[in-house]
Amino acid sequence: MKNIVLIGFMGVGKGTIARAFCAHTHCVGVDTDDLIESMENRSIKEIFASDGEAYFRAKEQEIALWLSKHVKDTLVSTGGGFFMCESLKKIGTVVYLKSSFEGILKRILTHQNAEQKLAKRPLFADKEKAKALFEKRAPLYEKKADIVLHVEGKSVAQIVKELEKKLKR
Ligand code: S3P
């Protein structure tokens, strides 16, 4: 199996889908935010607050290069801005989890840990700014994607099945 790389906006469900897909297919999953947090021994929120976004983006580039060189047969879930990394396409098949901004907001706000979900995402602190970022990125995610998967209004099980089907084609 080639690596699979899940991209998409913050809160679209990349981590949730990744875990369900791995459980279903018995493959191994890694998450780029988790890798950065363990590399740095601090949270994304702390990295942004102490060293700023540019520093975080540089870490993403490092992780992307490392993944492209050393990792195979793995499902890679990513942070919402990871799609900008130079080595992205070298990692594996890029799957864009697509939803409207309203769909994402609804997903986050109806979650039982909504406050926690928002608090750990510095770029979601201001909803207007987050929406503007979404509008800017939406066409760029599509451009990078080998596969576009519409996730809005679908159950996790349904999305996992569709992903499996699309990857087999
Ligand atoms: C970011 C998304 C976050 C995290 C960081 C930056 C972004 O990941 O990588 O806060 O630029 O969209 P999630 O997509 O998992 O929230």
Backbone and ligand atoms as CSV (ligand in chain L), in Angstrom:
chain,resi,resn,atom,element,x,y,z
A,1,MET,N,N,0.841,-1.202,0.000
A,1,MET,CA,C,0.000,0.000,0.000
A,1,MET,C,C,0.881,1.261,0.000
A,2,LYS,N,N,0.488,2.190,-0.854
A,2,LYS,CA,C,1.154,3.489,-0.849
A,2,LYS,C,C,0.638,4.236,0.383
A,3,ASN,N,N,1.408,5.179,0.925
A,3,ASN,CA,C,0.860,5.991,2.017
A,3,ASN,C,C,-0.374,6.742,1.525
A,4,ILE,N,N,-1.275,7.009,2.469
A,4,ILE,CA,C,-2.441,7.836,2.167
A,4,ILE,C,C,-2.308,9.082,3.027
A,5,VAL,N,N,-2.509,10.245,2.436
A,5,VAL,CA,C,-2.362,11.491,3.188
A,5,VAL,C,C,-3.695,12.228,3.212
A,6,LEU,N,N,-4.262,12.402,4.400
A,6,LEU,CA,C,-5.536,13.105,4.507
A,6,LEU,C,C,-5.287,14.596,4.710
A,7,ILE,N,N,-5.835,15.403,3.805
A,7,ILE,CA,C,-5.723,16.860,3.963
A,7,ILE,C,C,-7.128,17.458,4.070
A,8,GLY,N,N,-7.202,18.684,4.571
A,8,GLY,CA,C,-8.494,19.354,4.680
A,8,GLY,C,C,-8.457,20.368,5.805
A,9,PHE,N,N,-9.505,21.168,5.870
A,9,PHE,CA,C,-9.514,22.276,6.829
A,9,PHE,C,C,-9.619,21.781,8.268
A,10,MET,N,N,-9.206,22.652,9.195
A,10,MET,CA,C,-9.319,22.363,10.633
A,10,MET,C,C,-10.730,21.933,10.977
A,11,GLY,N,N,-10.847,20.867,11.745
A,11,GLY,CA,C,-12.154,20.463,12.253
A,11,GLY,C,C,-13.003,19.656,11.284
A,12,VAL,N,N,-12.470,19.347,10.102
A,12,VAL,CA,C,-13.281,18.603,9.124
A,12,VAL,C,C,-13.406,17.119,9.514
A,13,GLY,N,N,-12.473,16.675,10.375
A,13,GLY,CA,C,-12.571,15.286,10.853
A,13,GLY,C,C,-11.437,14.396,10.365
A,14,LYS,N,N,-10.304,14.990,10.014
A,14,LYS,CA,C,-9.179,14.192,9.497
A,14,LYS,C,C,-8.733,13.121,10.501
A,15,GLY,N,N,-8.595,13.539,11.776
A,15,GLY,CA,C,-8.147,12.604,12.807
A,15,GLY,C,C,-9.161,11.496,13.049
A,16,THR,N,N,-10.418,11.873,13.114
A,16,THR,CA,C,-11.497,10.896,13.363
A,16,THR,C,C,-11.555,9.870,12.238
A,17,ILE,N,N,-11.506,10.362,10.999
A,17,ILE,CA,C,-11.575,9.460,9.838
A,17,ILE,C,C,-10.330,8.572,9.801
A,18,ALA,N,N,-9.183,9.180,10.113
A,18,ALA,CA,C,-7.928,8.409,10.092
A,18,ALA,C,C,-8.010,7.246,11.063
A,19,ARG,N,N,-8.454,7.513,12.292
A,19,ARG,CA,C,-8.501,6.447,13.304
A,19,ARG,C,C,-9.491,5.360,12.893
A,20,ALA,N,N,-10.656,5.783,12.376
A,20,ALA,CA,C,-11.673,4.792,11.971
A,20,ALA,C,C,-11.164,3.971,10.777
A,21,PHE,N,N,-10.483,4.629,9.854
A,21,PHE,CA,C,-9.965,3.921,8.670
A,21,PHE,C,C,-8.905,2.899,9.093
A,22,CYS,N,N,-8.028,3.299,10.002
A,22,CYS,CA,C,-6.973,2.388,10.463
A,22,CYS,C,C,-7.576,1.187,11.190
A,23,ALA,N,N,-8.568,1.452,12.027
A,23,ALA,CA,C,-9.203,0.353,12.764
A,23,ALA,C,C,-9.874,-0.608,11.784
A,24,HIS,N,N,-10.481,-0.052,10.740
A,24,HIS,CA,C,-11.205,-0.860,9.765
A,24,HIS,C,C,-10.275,-1.674,8.869
A,25,THR,N,N,-9.168,-1.079,8.466
A,25,THR,CA,C,-8.283,-1.741,7.492
A,25,THR,C,C,-7.028,-2.344,8.140
A,26,HIS,N,N,-6.875,-2.149,9.446
A,26,HIS,CA,C,-5.706,-2.639,10.189
A,26,HIS,C,C,-4.407,-2.039,9.650
A,27,CYS,N,N,-4.455,-0.791,9.255
A,27,CYS,CA,C,-3.192,-0.152,8.864
A,27,CYS,C,C,-2.732,0.776,10.000
A,28,VAL,N,N,-1.502,1.243,9.894
A,28,VAL,CA,C,-0.945,2.119,10.931
A,28,VAL,C,C,-1.178,3.573,10.535
A,29,GLY,N,N,-1.509,4.404,11.530
A,29,GLY,CA,C,-1.732,5.822,11.247
A,29,GLY,C,C,-0.815,6.718,12.050
A,30,VAL,N,N,-0.396,7.821,11.441
A,30,VAL,CA,C,0.335,8.852,12.198
A,30,VAL,C,C,-0.298,10.195,11.890
A,31,ASP,N,N,-0.148,11.133,12.809
A,31,ASP,CA,C,-0.722,12.458,12.624
A,31,ASP,C,C,0.398,13.497,12.688
A,32,THR,N,N,0.439,14.391,11.721
A,32,THR,CA,C,1.584,15.321,11.650
A,32,THR,C,C,1.625,16.275,12.848
A,33,ASP,N,N,0.456,16.696,13.339
A,33,ASP,CA,C,0.457,17.562,14.535
A,33,ASP,C,C,1.019,16.804,15.741
A,34,ASP,N,N,0.627,15.530,15.868
A,34,ASP,CA,C,1.143,14.718,16.985
A,34,ASP,C,C,2.659,14.550,16.865
A,35,LEU,N,N,3.132,14.334,15.637
A,35,LEU,CA,C,4.583,14.163,15.446
A,35,LEU,C,C,5.325,15.433,15.855
A,36,ILE,N,N,4.760,16.584,15.468
A,36,ILE,CA,C,5.414,17.859,15.811
A,36,ILE,C,C,5.377,18.073,17.331
A,37,GLU,N,N,4.248,17.767,17.945
A,37,GLU,CA,C,4.147,17.943,19.402
A,37,GLU,C,C,5.140,17.048,20.140
A,38,SER,N,N,5.323,15.828,19.641
A,38,SER,CA,C,6.279,14.958,20.356
A,38,SER,C,C,7.715,15.363,20.067
A,39,MET,N,N,7.960,15.839,18.859
A,39,MET,CA,C,9.309,16.320,18.502
A,39,MET,C,C,9.710,17.509,19.371
A,40,GLU,N,N,8.708,18.355,19.651
A,40,GLU,CA,C,8.955,19.602,20.370
A,40,GLU,C,C,8.660,19.495,21.868
A,41,ASN,N,N,8.022,18.387,22.247
A,41,ASN,CA,C,7.585,18.182,23.636
A,41,ASN,C,C,6.747,19.358,24.162
A,42,ARG,N,N,5.858,19.876,23.310
A,42,ARG,CA,C,4.901,20.916,23.731
A,42,ARG,C,C,3.750,20.930,22.742
A,43,SER,N,N,2.666,21.574,23.130
A,43,SER,CA,C,1.464,21.553,22.287
A,43,SER,C,C,1.582,22.533,21.114
A,44,ILE,N,N,0.739,22.314,20.107
A,44,ILE,CA,C,0.695,23.222,18.945
A,44,ILE,C,C,0.395,24.643,19.428
A,45,LYS,N,N,-0.526,24.722,20.386
A,45,LYS,CA,C,-0.912,26.025,20.928
A,45,LYS,C,C,0.309,26.746,21.529
A,46,GLU,N,N,1.116,25.981,22.284
A,46,GLU,CA,C,2.319,26.574,22.892
A,46,GLU,C,C,3.343,26.968,21.822
A,47,ILE,N,N,3.466,26.125,20.787
A,47,ILE,CA,C,4.431,26.431,19.717
A,47,ILE,C,C,4.042,27.749,19.038
A,48,PHE,N,N,2.747,27.883,18.695
A,48,PHE,CA,C,2.269,29.117,18.057
A,48,PHE,C,C,2.505,30.324,18.975
A,49,ALA,N,N,2.184,30.147,20.274
A,49,ALA,CA,C,2.275,31.275,21.206
A,49,ALA,C,C,3.729,31.702,21.439
A,50,SER,N,N,4.653,30.737,21.543
A,50,SER,CA,C,6.040,31.098,21.867
A,50,SER,C,C,6.877,31.412,20.643
A,51,ASP,N,N,6.681,30.668,19.553
A,51,ASP,CA,C,7.590,30.819,18.409
A,51,ASP,C,C,6.914,31.267,17.124
A,52,GLY,N,N,5.597,31.322,17.134
A,52,GLY,CA,C,4.880,31.848,15.971
A,52,GLY,C,C,4.606,30.820,14.891
A,53,GLU,N,N,3.777,31.254,13.948
A,53,GLU,CA,C,3.331,30.340,12.887
A,53,GLU,C,C,4.468,29.909,11.962
A,54,ALA,N,N,5.378,30.837,11.634
A,54,ALA,CA,C,6.449,30.510,10.675
A,54,ALA,C,C,7.290,29.345,11.193
A,55,TYR,N,N,7.557,29.357,12.510
A,55,TYR,CA,C,8.337,28.275,13.120
A,55,TYR,C,C,7.600,26.947,12.973
A,56,PHE,N,N,6.292,26.992,13.245
A,56,PHE,CA,C,5.479,25.776,13.122
A,56,PHE,C,C,5.494,25.245,11.681
A,57,ARG,N,N,5.363,26.171,10.715
A,57,ARG,CA,C,5.371,25.750,9.291
A,57,ARG,C,C,6.696,25.092,8.922
A,58,ALA,N,N,7.795,25.593,9.489
A,58,ALA,CA,C,9.113,24.997,9.201
A,58,ALA,C,C,9.161,23.562,9.743
A,59,LYS,N,N,8.538,23.357,10.910
A,59,LYS,CA,C,8.492,21.997,11.482
A,59,LYS,C,C,7.670,21.085,10.566
A,60,GLU,N,N,6.577,21.627,10.021
A,60,GLU,CA,C,5.760,20.821,9.104
A,60,GLU,C,C,6.581,20.396,7.885
A,61,GLN,N,N,7.382,21.309,7.370
A,61,GLN,CA,C,8.220,20.973,6.206
A,61,GLN,C,C,9.185,19.830,6.547
A,62,GLU,N,N,9.773,19.927,7.738
A,62,GLU,CA,C,10.719,18.875,8.181
A,62,GLU,C,C,10.022,17.526,8.254
A,63,ILE,N,N,8.820,17.538,8.861
A,63,ILE,CA,C,8.061,16.296,9.020
A,63,ILE,C,C,7.667,15.732,7.645
A,64,ALA,N,N,7.275,16.608,6.736
A,64,ALA,CA,C,6.862,16.159,5.399
A,64,ALA,C,C,8.028,15.476,4.691
A,65,LEU,N,N,9.193,16.063,4.780
A,65,LEU,CA,C,10.385,15.489,4.137
A,65,LEU,C,C,10.711,14.128,4.766
A,66,TRP,N,N,10.641,14.076,6.096
A,66,TRP,CA,C,10.929,12.823,6.806
A,66,TRP,C,C,9.935,11.735,6.403
A,67,LEU,N,N,8.660,12.082,6.363
A,67,LEU,CA,C,7.639,11.106,5.978
A,67,LEU,C,C,7.900,10.597,4.563
A,68,SER,N,N,8.232,11.516,3.657
A,68,SER,CA,C,8.433,11.132,2.257
A,68,SER,C,C,9.617,10.189,2.103
A,69,LYS,N,N,10.582,10.293,3.002
A,69,LYS,CA,C,11.783,9.443,2.899
A,69,LYS,C,C,11.675,8.128,3.658
A,70,HIS,N,N,11.005,8.156,4.807
A,70,HIS,CA,C,11.128,7.008,5.721
A,70,HIS,C,C,9.862,6.226,6.009
A,71,VAL,N,N,8.707,6.722,5.568
A,71,VAL,CA,C,7.463,6.067,5.991
A,71,VAL,C,C,6.749,5.445,4.802
A,72,LYS,N,N,6.270,4.206,5.011
A,72,LYS,CA,C,5.453,3.585,3.964
A,72,LYS,C,C,4.318,2.782,4.582
A,73,ASP,N,N,3.335,2.422,3.754
A,73,ASP,CA,C,2.171,1.638,4.203
A,73,ASP,C,C,1.432,2.281,5.383
A,74,THR,N,N,1.368,3.577,5.384
A,74,THR,CA,C,0.826,4.290,6.551
A,74,THR,C,C,-0.227,5.314,6.135
A,75,LEU,N,N,-1.210,5.505,7.011
A,75,LEU,CA,C,-2.189,6.562,6.794
A,75,LEU,C,C,-1.717,7.798,7.566
A,76,VAL,N,N,-1.528,8.885,6.853
A,76,VAL,CA,C,-1.016,10.101,7.475
A,76,VAL,C,C,-2.137,11.130,7.568
A,77,SER,N,N,-2.546,11.478,8.787
A,77,SER,CA,C,-3.488,12.591,8.908
A,77,SER,C,C,-2.668,13.839,9.199
A,78,THR,N,N,-3.162,14.976,8.745
A,78,THR,CA,C,-2.326,16.181,8.761
A,78,THR,C,C,-3.036,17.366,9.415
A,79,GLY,N,N,-2.261,18.375,9.776
A,79,GLY,CA,C,-2.832,19.648,10.212
A,79,GLY,C,C,-3.383,20.365,8.973
A,80,GLY,N,N,-4.312,21.287,9.205
A,80,GLY,CA,C,-5.004,21.944,8.088
A,80,GLY,C,C,-4.125,22.705,7.108
A,81,GLY,N,N,-2.893,23.051,7.518
A,81,GLY,CA,C,-2.025,23.807,6.609
A,81,GLY,C,C,-0.911,22.950,6.025
A,82,PHE,N,N,-0.899,21.683,6.361
A,82,PHE,CA,C,0.188,20.784,5.940
A,82,PHE,C,C,0.225,20.603,4.426
A,83,PHE,N,N,-0.936,20.797,3.789
A,83,PHE,CA,C,-1.009,20.616,2.322
A,83,PHE,C,C,-0.041,21.539,1.588
A,84,MET,N,N,0.433,22.598,2.250
A,84,MET,CA,C,1.345,23.547,1.596
A,84,MET,C,C,2.786,23.041,1.549
A,85,CYS,N,N,3.075,21.927,2.249
A,85,CYS,CA,C,4.453,21.437,2.304
A,85,CYS,C,C,4.953,20.994,0.928
A,86,GLU,N,N,6.209,21.329,0.678
A,86,GLU,CA,C,6.820,20.998,-0.624
A,86,GLU,C,C,6.803,19.508,-0.934
A,87,SER,N,N,7.045,18.679,0.083
A,87,SER,CA,C,7.156,17.242,-0.164
A,87,SER,C,C,5.823,16.502,-0.129
A,88,LEU,N,N,4.717,17.225,0.006
A,88,LEU,CA,C,3.411,16.572,0.199
A,88,LEU,C,C,3.146,15.423,-0.770
A,89,LYS,N,N,3.297,15.711,-2.081
A,89,LYS,CA,C,2.918,14.705,-3.076
A,89,LYS,C,C,3.861,13.501,-3.096
A,90,LYS,N,N,5.046,13.710,-2.516
A,90,LYS,CA,C,6.014,12.597,-2.476
A,90,LYS,C,C,5.678,11.611,-1.363
A,91,ILE,N,N,4.817,12.034,-0.438
A,91,ILE,CA,C,4.496,11.147,0.692
A,91,ILE,C,C,3.583,10.011,0.245
A,92,GLY,N,N,2.570,10.351,-0.560
A,92,GLY,CA,C,1.641,9.303,-0.990
A,92,GLY,C,C,0.421,9.875,-1.687
A,93,THR,N,N,-0.658,9.089,-1.725
A,93,THR,CA,C,-1.903,9.511,-2.369
A,93,THR,C,C,-2.600,10.541,-1.483
A,94,VAL,N,N,-2.857,11.708,-2.054
A,94,VAL,CA,C,-3.423,12.802,-1.254
A,94,VAL,C,C,-4.946,12.814,-1.372
A,95,VAL,N,N,-5.606,12.697,-0.215
A,95,VAL,CA,C,-7.077,12.669,-0.174
A,95,VAL,C,C,-7.580,13.920,0.538
A,96,TYR,N,N,-8.388,14.698,-0.148
A,96,TYR,CA,C,-8.951,15.921,0.438
A,96,TYR,C,C,-10.332,15.631,1.016
A,97,LEU,N,N,-10.475,15.829,2.319
A,97,LEU,CA,C,-11.779,15.681,2.971
A,97,LEU,C,C,-12.496,17.024,2.844
A,98,LYS,N,N,-13.541,17.032,2.016
A,98,LYS,CA,C,-14.186,18.297,1.641
A,98,LYS,C,C,-15.525,18.508,2.351
A,99,SER,N,N,-15.698,19.739,2.858
A,99,SER,CA,C,-16.959,20.144,3.499
A,99,SER,C,C,-17.071,21.650,3.350
A,100,SER,N,N,-18.260,22.194,3.532
A,100,SER,CA,C,-18.410,23.652,3.558
A,100,SER,C,C,-17.916,24.149,4.917
A,101,PHE,N,N,-17.664,25.456,5.023
A,101,PHE,CA,C,-17.227,26.019,6.304
A,101,PHE,C,C,-18.325,25.841,7.347
A,102,GLU,N,N,-19.562,26.038,6.926
A,102,GLU,CA,C,-20.700,25.906,7.857
A,102,GLU,C,C,-20.771,24.470,8.400
A,103,GLY,N,N,-20.517,23.503,7.525
A,103,GLY,CA,C,-20.535,22.097,7.932
A,103,GLY,C,C,-19.459,21.819,8.975
A,104,ILE,N,N,-18.297,22.431,8.786
A,104,ILE,CA,C,-17.189,22.237,9.725
A,104,ILE,C,C,-17.520,22.867,11.079
A,105,LEU,N,N,-18.039,24.090,11.014
A,105,LEU,CA,C,-18.392,24.806,12.237
A,105,LEU,C,C,-19.433,24.020,13.039
A,106,LYS,N,N,-20.416,23.512,12.307
A,106,LYS,CA,C,-21.476,22.737,12.953
A,106,LYS,C,C,-20.871,21.493,13.626
A,107,ARG,N,N,-19.967,20.835,12.894
A,107,ARG,CA,C,-19.328,19.625,13.422
A,107,ARG,C,C,-18.584,19.930,14.726
A,108,ILE,N,N,-17.857,21.057,14.738
A,108,ILE,CA,C,-17.088,21.405,15.942
A,108,ILE,C,C,-18.032,21.791,17.086
A,109,LEU,N,N,-19.008,22.648,16.778
A,109,LEU,CA,C,-19.860,23.185,17.840
A,109,LEU,C,C,-20.798,22.149,18.459
A,110,THR,N,N,-21.112,21.103,17.686
A,110,THR,CA,C,-22.003,20.083,18.248
A,110,THR,C,C,-21.217,18.968,18.961
A,111,HIS,N,N,-19.893,19.094,18.944
A,111,HIS,CA,C,-19.057,18.106,19.623
A,111,HIS,C,C,-19.130,18.334,21.133
A,112,GLN,N,N,-19.090,17.236,21.907
A,112,GLN,CA,C,-19.205,17.408,23.365
A,112,GLN,C,C,-18.020,18.171,23.977
A,113,ASN,N,N,-16.855,18.137,23.298
A,113,ASN,CA,C,-15.714,18.921,23.780
A,113,ASN,C,C,-15.452,20.122,22.874
A,114,ALA,N,N,-16.528,20.797,22.459
A,114,ALA,CA,C,-16.406,21.890,21.489
A,114,ALA,C,C,-15.385,22.947,21.929
A,115,GLU,N,N,-15.472,23.336,23.198
A,115,GLU,CA,C,-14.573,24.405,23.675
A,115,GLU,C,C,-13.111,23.994,23.574
A,116,GLN,N,N,-12.856,22.748,23.940
A,116,GLN,CA,C,-11.491,22.208,23.881
A,116,GLN,C,C,-11.009,22.143,22.430
A,117,LYS,N,N,-11.926,21.743,21.539
A,117,LYS,CA,C,-11.600,21.614,20.105
A,117,LYS,C,C,-11.189,22.980,19.544
A,118,LEU,N,N,-11.904,24.023,19.964
A,118,LEU,CA,C,-11.595,25.365,19.474
A,118,LEU,C,C,-10.325,25.901,20.141
A,119,ALA,N,N,-10.194,25.647,21.445
A,119,ALA,CA,C,-9.064,26.199,22.196
A,119,ALA,C,C,-7.712,25.690,21.707
A,120,LYS,N,N,-7.678,24.441,21.191
A,120,LYS,CA,C,-6.364,23.912,20.770
A,120,LYS,C,C,-5.985,24.354,19.357
A,121,ARG,N,N,-6.894,25.112,18.695
A,121,ARG,CA,C,-6.622,25.539,17.317
A,121,ARG,C,C,-6.481,27.068,17.241
A,122,PRO,N,N,-5.239,27.565,17.327
A,122,PRO,CA,C,-5.035,29.020,17.356
A,122,PRO,C,C,-5.653,29.735,16.152
A,123,LEU,N,N,-5.665,29.083,14.991
A,123,LEU,CA,C,-6.172,29.760,13.794
A,123,LEU,C,C,-7.703,29.721,13.711
A,124,PHE,N,N,-8.331,29.124,14.731
A,124,PHE,CA,C,-9.796,29.115,14.753
A,124,PHE,C,C,-10.323,30.063,15.835
A,125,ALA,N,N,-9.423,30.809,16.471
A,125,ALA,CA,C,-9.831,31.674,17.587
A,125,ALA,C,C,-10.838,32.726,17.113
A,126,ASP,N,N,-10.632,33.253,15.917
A,126,ASP,CA,C,-11.526,34.271,15.353
A,126,ASP,C,C,-12.270,33.638,14.170
A,127,LYS,N,N,-13.581,33.477,14.314
A,127,LYS,CA,C,-14.366,32.743,13.285
A,127,LYS,C,C,-14.345,33.434,11.922
A,128,GLU,N,N,-14.377,34.791,11.929
A,128,GLU,CA,C,-14.359,35.508,10.647
A,128,GLU,C,C,-13.044,35.252,9.918
A,129,LYS,N,N,-11.960,35.301,10.690
A,129,LYS,CA,C,-10.629,35.049,10.099
A,129,LYS,C,C,-10.532,33.602,9.622
A,130,ALA,N,N,-11.098,32.698,10.403
A,130,ALA,CA,C,-11.056,31.275,10.023
A,130,ALA,C,C,-11.834,31.077,8.727
A,131,LYS,N,N,-12.954,31.770,8.603
A,131,LYS,CA,C,-13.772,31.631,7.388
A,131,LYS,C,C,-13.009,32.169,6.168
A,132,ALA,N,N,-12.328,33.303,6.361
A,132,ALA,CA,C,-11.544,33.889,5.260
A,132,ALA,C,C,-10.420,32.925,4.848
A,133,LEU,N,N,-9.815,32.294,5.846
A,133,LEU,CA,C,-8.738,31.331,5.568
A,133,LEU,C,C,-9.299,30.136,4.798
A,134,PHE,N,N,-10.491,29.707,5.197
A,134,PHE,CA,C,-11.145,28.591,4.512
A,134,PHE,C,C,-11.377,28.931,3.037
A,135,GLU,N,N,-11.933,30.131,2.788
A,135,GLU,CA,C,-12.227,30.559,1.403
A,135,GLU,C,C,-10.951,30.576,0.565
A,136,LYS,N,N,-9.866,31.036,1.187
A,136,LYS,CA,C,-8.594,31.120,0.471
A,136,LYS,C,C,-8.044,29.721,0.164
A,137,ARG,N,N,-8.178,28.839,1.143
A,137,ARG,CA,C,-7.568,27.517,0.977
A,137,ARG,C,C,-8.396,26.528,0.155
A,138,ALA,N,N,-9.719,26.682,0.185
A,138,ALA,CA,C,-10.590,25.665,-0.432
A,138,ALA,C,C,-10.121,25.249,-1.841
A,139,PRO,N,N,-9.880,26.204,-2.765
A,139,PRO,CA,C,-9.437,25.768,-4.105
A,139,PRO,C,C,-8.041,25.148,-4.116
A,140,LEU,N,N,-7.223,25.531,-3.131
A,140,LEU,CA,C,-5.850,25.012,-3.090
A,140,LEU,C,C,-5.820,23.550,-2.643
A,141,TYR,N,N,-6.715,23.204,-1.713
A,141,TYR,CA,C,-6.807,21.798,-1.293
A,141,TYR,C,C,-7.171,20.942,-2.509
A,142,GLU,N,N,-8.135,21.421,-3.273
A,142,GLU,CA,C,-8.595,20.652,-4.458
A,142,GLU,C,C,-7.435,20.412,-5.415
A,143,LYS,N,N,-6.638,21.464,-5.608
A,143,LYS,CA,C,-5.516,21.367,-6.558
A,143,LYS,C,C,-4.516,20.301,-6.144
A,144,LYS,N,N,-4.288,20.174,-4.845
A,144,LYS,CA,C,-3.289,19.214,-4.355
A,144,LYS,C,C,-3.817,17.781,-4.302
A,145,ALA,N,N,-5.139,17.638,-4.355
A,145,ALA,CA,C,-5.731,16.324,-4.101
A,145,ALA,C,C,-5.677,15.373,-5.284
A,146,ASP,N,N,-5.363,14.096,-4.993
A,146,ASP,CA,C,-5.535,13.037,-5.995
A,146,ASP,C,C,-6.974,12.553,-5.936
A,147,ILE,N,N,-7.541,12.598,-4.742
A,147,ILE,CA,C,-8.918,12.149,-4.523
A,147,ILE,C,C,-9.647,13.202,-3.683
A,148,VAL,N,N,-10.862,13.561,-4.110
A,148,VAL,CA,C,-11.685,14.480,-3.306
A,148,VAL,C,C,-12.831,13.663,-2.714
A,149,LEU,N,N,-12.973,13.741,-1.391
A,149,LEU,CA,C,-14.018,12.973,-0.712
A,149,LEU,C,C,-14.952,13.951,0.013
A,150,HIS,N,N,-16.225,13.964,-0.407
A,150,HIS,CA,C,-17.202,14.850,0.237
A,150,HIS,C,C,-17.645,14.217,1.545
A,151,VAL,N,N,-17.464,14.915,2.643
A,151,VAL,CA,C,-17.725,14.290,3.943
A,151,VAL,C,C,-18.952,14.862,4.660
A,152,GLU,N,N,-19.417,15.998,4.186
A,152,GLU,CA,C,-20.493,16.691,4.909
A,152,GLU,C,C,-21.776,15.854,4.986
A,153,GLY,N,N,-22.326,15.769,6.188
A,153,GLY,CA,C,-23.594,15.065,6.378
A,153,GLY,C,C,-23.476,13.554,6.330
A,154,LYS,N,N,-22.241,13.037,6.257
A,154,LYS,CA,C,-22.066,11.584,6.191
A,154,LYS,C,C,-21.544,11.044,7.515
A,155,SER,N,N,-21.865,9.789,7.809
A,155,SER,CA,C,-21.349,9.177,9.034
A,155,SER,C,C,-19.891,8.778,8.814
A,156,VAL,N,N,-19.184,8.585,9.914
A,156,VAL,CA,C,-17.775,8.181,9.831
A,156,VAL,C,C,-17.658,6.853,9.078
A,157,ALA,N,N,-18.559,5.913,9.389
A,157,ALA,CA,C,-18.512,4.592,8.740
A,157,ALA,C,C,-18.688,4.720,7.226
A,158,GLN,N,N,-19.615,5.591,6.831
A,158,GLN,CA,C,-19.867,5.814,5.400
A,158,GLN,C,C,-18.625,6.411,4.707
A,159,ILE,N,N,-18.005,7.374,5.365
A,159,ILE,CA,C,-16.819,8.021,4.787
A,159,ILE,C,C,-15.678,6.998,4.636
A,160,VAL,N,N,-15.509,6.167,5.655
A,160,VAL,CA,C,-14.448,5.154,5.613
A,160,VAL,C,C,-14.678,4.195,4.440
A,161,LYS,N,N,-15.925,3.780,4.263
A,161,LYS,CA,C,-16.249,2.872,3.161
A,161,LYS,C,C,-15.965,3.517,1.812
A,162,GLU,N,N,-16.393,4.784,1.679
A,162,GLU,CA,C,-16.166,5.498,0.412
A,162,GLU,C,C,-14.680,5.680,0.139
A,163,LEU,N,N,-13.936,5.962,1.181
A,163,LEU,CA,C,-12.489,6.148,1.013
A,163,LEU,C,C,-11.849,4.851,0.529
A,164,GLU,N,N,-12.243,3.763,1.147
A,164,GLU,CA,C,-11.710,2.447,0.773
A,164,GLU,C,C,-11.999,2.160,-0.704
A,165,LYS,N,N,-13.217,2.465,-1.111
A,165,LYS,CA,C,-13.654,2.215,-2.483
A,165,LYS,C,C,-12.856,3.075,-3.471
A,166,LYS,N,N,-12.719,4.334,-3.143
A,166,LYS,CA,C,-11.992,5.247,-4.047
A,166,LYS,C,C,-10.516,4.863,-4.180
A,167,LEU,N,N,-9.942,4.361,-3.086
A,167,LEU,CA,C,-8.528,3.993,-3.117
A,167,LEU,C,C,-8.294,2.733,-3.952
A,168,LYS,N,N,-9.330,1.891,-4.053
A,168,LYS,CA,C,-9.188,0.646,-4.819
A,168,LYS,C,C,-9.252,0.883,-6.308
A,169,ARG,N,N,-9.869,2.000,-6.712
A,169,ARG,CA,C,-10.081,2.252,-8.146
A,169,ARG,C,C,-8.797,2.427,-8.918
L,1,S3P,C1,C,-3.644,24.452,11.253
L,1,S3P,C2,C,-4.414,23.361,11.602
L,1,S3P,C3,C,-4.208,22.600,12.854
L,1,S3P,C4,C,-2.746,22.727,13.332
L,1,S3P,C5,C,-2.362,24.156,13.432
L,1,S3P,C6,C,-2.495,24.909,12.094
L,1,S3P,C7,C,-3.929,25.169,9.982
L,1,S3P,O1,O,-4.524,21.215,12.651
L,1,S3P,O2,O,-1.888,22.058,12.441
L,1,S3P,O3,O,-3.169,24.757,14.429
L,1,S3P,O4,O,-3.074,25.922,9.498
L,1,S3P,O5,O,-5.015,24.950,9.423
L,1,S3P,P1,P,-6.038,20.660,12.489
L,1,S3P,O6,O,-6.399,20.760,11.035
L,1,S3P,O7,O,-5.964,19.254,12.964
L,1,S3P,O8,O,-6.914,21.503,13.348
